[in-house]
Amino acid sequence: MCVAAVLLAVSAQQAPTRAADAAFTQFIASLWPEAQAAGVSRATFDEQTRGLDPDYKLPDLILPGRPATGAPAQAEFVQVPADYLKEASIARLAAEGQRLWQKYRPALSEIEANSGVPATVVLAIWGRETDYGRYALPHDALRVLATQAYVGRRKDQYRNEFILALKILGDGAVSRKDLRSSWAGATGLTQFLPSEYYKHGVDFDGDGRVDIWHSAPDALASAAQQLVNKGWQRGLRWAYEVRAPGNIDCTTGVPEVTKPIGQWLREGFAPVRGQRLSAAEQAQPASLLQPEGIYGPSFLTTRNYFVIKEYNFSDLYVLFVGHVSDRMTSPAPFATPWSASRQLRTADVETMQLGLARAGLYKDKIDGKAGMQTRAALGAYQKAAGLKVDCWPSEQVLRSIQAAR
């Protein structure tokens, strides 16, 4: 091929990208009226968007002419509990949390007194989110948010997040080089989206700005405030580990089935290690959680469990944060060991969910995540099909569901 032909071919391959980037630039420019209405100055808008280009390597995008990219396989949803809740990681984070508890004791004591959120809980969130600040967030947050607003699956949400990120920069809360984020745009020591920064941010150290990137007291107080704003109840544990009776119906392990803890105890559930619960504790409503179906530990989860879950919508995330929090005051691991169960691939769980939905047993999202609703629907299918009822997504049940089409 002659040189001219090669150059023509290369130009033809590059043209769509240039056209797409020109459209991206036009899209960003079109957001100026919304940014202005949100309080972003023209100078900030021009400075921060000048030369901004999209990152088409991000997950969760819908790109014309390319296969749809799903969200990455988050550990919370593809690992079995034994892998996600590794004892070595929990012990390390709990030990570091104890050290930081001493370092920030005055601030944490005040945060706990004001919010009712235990110091250990916000420390555990900090540890899980960024390893107490050791984990360097890999992305330019503004670029991430702009790309997701342009071609992401949740454009409207990210359009607002992008504008609020511009506002954060315009307010001088953080420099552009320090506004780093995850692939999904969460930023800071305790991982806030820009909208969460404005809803829940606290200037705890009193320096005139909410700095969740460099000020641990600000980040911890903001995390506590987010939990409070989402319904945290002072003095209430996040969950109780219990031993389930042998005749347990695992399909009751959904948030909709709520009973006073005392009633669960009367039905044969027993707190581990002989723990005695007060009358006030027994009066609290709770739901059953069995992350591995009938295998592994069981928990009675309170309202505060679901508040933490709003921080990250994963049962394993909440268990990790709650357990690291507990381990800062007690060395005891989970009383019941996790089993050696194997997790199905996300695509297989999606297939299972579709089959359960066709059978009228599942009405939640088809997302490939084997959460509470999926496990309960699975148990209902096992009952109807005459299979062992264990509420765990195994290959055997998958094959049965596929054969039932």
Salt bridges, closest charged atoms under 4 A:
GLU34 OE2 - ARG159 NH2 2.56
ASP46 OD1 - ARG42 NH2 2.98
ASP53 OD2 - ARG143 NH2 3.41
ASP60 OD1 - ARG153 NE 3.14
ASP60 OD2 - ARG154 NH2 3.72
ASP83 OD1 - LYS86 NZ 3.93
GLU87 OE2 - ARG327 NH2 2.47
GLU96 OE2 - ARG99 NH2 2.67
GLU96 OE2 - ARG134 NH2 3.07
ASP131 OD1 - ARG92 NH1 3.12
ASP131 OD1 - ARG134 NH1 3.70
ASP140 OD2 - ARG176 NH2 2.86
ASP171 OD2 - LYS167 NZ 3.82
ASP178 OD1 - LYS177 NZ 3.35
ASP178 OD2 - HIS214 NE2 3.11
ASP207 OD2 - ARG209 NE 3.98
ASP211 OD2 - ARG209 NH2 3.66
ASP211 OD2 - HIS214 ND1 3.24
ASP249 OD2 - LYS383 NZ 2.82
GLU267 OE1 - LYS259 NZ 2.77
ASP315 OD1 - LYS309 NZ 2.85
ASP315 OD2 - ARG375 NH2 3.72
ASP326 OD2 - ARG237 NH2 3.10
ASP348 OD1 - ARG345 NH2 3.26
GLU395 OE2 - ARG342 NH2 1.89
GLU395 OE1 - ARG399 NH1 3.90
